[in-house]
Amino acid sequence: MPTFSAPDGTILAYHVTGEGPPLLCLPGGPMQDSVYLGDLGGLTAHRTLIRLDLRGTGHSAVPRDPASYRCDRQVGDVEALRAELGLERVDLLGHSAGANLAVLYAARHPERVGQLVLVTPSVFAVGLAVTAEDRLETARLRRGEPWFAPAYASLEAVTSGRAAPADWDAVAPFWFGRWDDEAREFRVAEQRQRNDEAAALYASEGAFEPEDTRAALAAFTAPVLVLAGECDVAAPVRVMKEYAGLFPHAELIVQSEAGHFPWRDVPAAFVTALAAFRDQALAGPPGT
């Protein structure tokens, strides 16, 4: 497995799978082993996926300074990997919390990004507001599911700030387009794959300067894809529309029957969407 040295000397690992143009993938969690991304629903048939294990996760080393888990301080890790790969510009994908790191990198190194793909992105880095009603309205799309009533009651408790510990596990079905045995196993694996100490520090004070980041993204000229799941309570469609509007050249795709992990819920549609986005981005705007 290939490794490289981060700017502070921490040895980081990455994984290379698939065929085609490279796509650097930043996992969410936050601070979860990149293994959960898998082959992104079969995208490896079209792209070479380069999955970074963030510091302290997967096969990457634990840093000497835990403060370096802060999201903005990991931008240098992404830049070091780009240089290690010998890429003048890199196509970048960030999922969920990993989208925070992706947009901070794009804001700091816009000339190094060829295309930016944000999959069900977290909004902390750009300071958008996700309301309780955004989440509850999205959840009500699932009202026909047999598990809906208790899960919705727990989601109401979570969004109102009165959640008991059990409520956080009870809302898990809303993260998936299908709540089946495979989704349950995936959920259990998540708990093992995340570095909880690192996760607690990822968004700590000073990590994000949303106004500055939004200003930088407003001048970001590379093509951007924001991909949302129709049923995703973590990244509701209304907010994803607002997110796409932060960029001058962004496309929003909402995938039907998908939750927070659309490559698992609707893999064929996910792969088709990303392949089409790349083709359109390479073709350039109409008339060019």
WOZIQUI-V290999 format. One line per field, one symbol per residue. burial: + if it has 9 or more other C-alpha atoms within 8 Angstrom, else -. A space follows every 50 residues. Layout:
burial = ???
This chain:
burial = ---+++---++++++-++++-+++++++++++++----++++++-+++++ ++++++++-++-+----++++++++++++++++-----++++++++++++ +++++++--+-+++++++++++++++-+-+---+++-++--+-----+-- ++-++++++---+---++-++++++++-+---++--+--+--+++--++- +++---++++--++-+++-+-++++++++++++++++-++++++-+++-+ -++++-+++++++-++++-++-+-+-++-++-------
